[in-house]
């Protein structure tokens, strides 16, 4: 029988990319993404005793990651903001595909956090019912929201920030 620590380490190794993906959707700043990741890991550890296996582990991790990032985002908005200048170009590649990916992620970052999460889960290839389970809405509502989100993304201009 595995100890809780070993099971936790295995779970983190297996789902590290999922956690980072969610954290990245809530911030472009590397330090902030790492802070979000750390908070998600803490919340996963705290939640392990109550995880009953009623849902897929990946769904559970998405939900914790999403809720943690949303909660910290709300706290951050209430805190006083100090502007920082980051002169880092994360996409220093000039090819067309990279430019389109960068444009898509810039547009996704302009969405509200809830819509951002839905489109992120969709881009990860999750089925609508699983997306609904993660964000807490019906499968039909996922379908409707995705349609609206796609329209909103199409209608965004390239230079809005």
Buried (B, 14 or more C-beta within 10 A) or exposed (E): EEEEEEEBEEBBEEBEEBBBBBBBBBBBEEEBBEBBBEBBBEBBBEEBEEBEEEBEEBBBBBBBBBBBBBEBBEEEEEEEEEEEEEEEEEEEEEEEEEEEEBBEBBBBBBBEBBBBBBBBBBEBEBEBEBBBBBBEBEEEBBEEBBEEBEEBBEEBEEEEE
